[in-house]
Amino acid sequence: MVEISELIKAHHRELSPCTHGGDVWKISEKFGIPLNRVVDFSVPINPLGPPKKVLQNIRQHLNLIKNYPDPNHEWLIETLSNYVRVKSNNIIVGNGSTELIYLFNEAFVESGYEAVVPIPTFGEYKVATMRVGGRPLFLRCDPAKNFRLNFEELEKAISKKTRVIYLCNPNSPTGTLYKKDAVLRVVRLAAEKNILVFLDEDYGDFVADNRRYSMAEYIKRYDNLFIIRSLTKFFALAGLRIGFGIASPDVLNGLRKLKMPWSVNSLAMFAATEAIKDNDYITRSRLLISRSRRQMQKMLQELPWLRVYPSETNFFLIEITEGDLTSTQLKEGLARKGLLIRDCSDFDGLNNRFFRVSVNKAEENKKLVENLKSFVNSE
Ligand SMILES: Cc1ncc(COP(=O)(O)O)c(C=O)c1O
C-alpha cells in the first residue's frame, strides 16, 4: 500500500479549505426548499440580480461555448481599464478575484516569509498564504473598537520576514472602511521596506457615493500595490466567476507567468463587458443598497439581544450579546424557513456568537428581522 498521506507536500498537510457562505444548494436539499425560494443573506450579492442586458448578451453568445475562450481577453481588459481609469497593462482578469489571491501568493510568497493579516477577515488570504509555504501573521482587531484596525500595531507587526500586508477595504465580515490616508501610509511604508500590499476592494462598489474611493490611481506611483476587484458581487455574477486585479506591469508579469490558460470563460467575458457599461443598473443598485442598508440597520438595532457593528457596505456583522443562542443554531433555525445567514463561527478572530447578514430588498430584510424576533421568542 502506498502511504498517500506521506506523499502530500509537508506544508499542505495541515491545510483545510476555507468555508464560505452562499451554500443555497445545501439548504435547498436539506430542507426541501426550492432553490429559488431560499433568500440568501449569507453572501453580499446585489439583490437586483445580474443586469438584464447581461443576461440577453449571454444568451446571444451561448453558441460560442464550443470555442475556447479568448486567452488574452484584450477587449475585456481594455474595457476594464477604462472603467477604473488605468492603462490596459495594469489589468489582469481572473476566475473571480479568488483566482488572483491564489496567483498572487504563488508568484510572491514562499516558505520563510510572512503575510500580515488583520482579523477577522476573508479566510482565503490565510489559505492562499499557507498553500505556498508562507505563514499568516494574524493581527487581532478589537471588538470593543468595532474591529477597527490599529494601524500603529500593524506597523509594529512588520518584520524582515514580512512579504505581504493584507488590507480588505471595506473589510469582510466587519464592513469597516479604512481612511484613504491610512491605507496610503501603509502602502508607502511597505514600499520603503520592499513589502507588497494586497488590497481587496471587492466590496467597494457598495459604499455610499460620498464615501466611496479606490486606490487604483496609486498603482502608477507604488509598484508594491496589488488591488483586487470583483464583478461577482455588485453585478451578481457569482456563478459565472469574474474578477480583476490592478497593479504595475511588473507585478502583473509575475502573475501572468503562472496563470492557468482559459480560466476566464467566454460568457463571463461578455457578461463583464456588458455589466460595467450599464450605468442605469449601477445607479439603481446603489440607490437600493443605500436605502435598504439604512432600513435594515434600524430594524436590526431594535433587537436588544443583538449588537450590530457599523458597516459602510452591503452587509452587517452582528453579535448575539444575550442568552445562550449560538450563531450556528441561529443559522440552522433560519435556514428551515428558507433564510440563509452567514454563521461567522469559523472566522479567525470571531466565535459562535457572530453572524453576518447582507442587505437585500426591503421586504426580504423585513422578513429576516421578523423571523429573528420569532426565533428568539420561541427559544
Ligand atoms: C472579501 C472578499 N474578497 C474576495 C472574495 C472572492 O470573490 P470572487 O472570487 O467571487 O470575486 C470574496 C468572496 O466572498 C470576499 O468576500
The ligand as an ORCA input file, in Angstrom:
! r2SCAN-3c Opt
* xyz 0 1
  C     -13.553     39.944      0.833
  C     -13.646     39.009     -0.314
  N     -12.665     39.010     -1.217
  C     -12.700     38.177     -2.285
  C     -13.750     37.309     -2.470
  C     -13.756     36.446     -3.683
  O     -14.794     36.762     -4.544
  P     -14.866     36.307     -6.040
  O     -13.877     35.207     -6.249
  O     -16.262     35.851     -6.255
  O     -14.521     37.504     -6.892
  C     -14.791     37.266     -1.557
  C     -15.915     36.335     -1.708
  O     -16.741     36.124     -0.896
  C     -14.741     38.144     -0.435
  O     -15.726     38.162      0.471
*
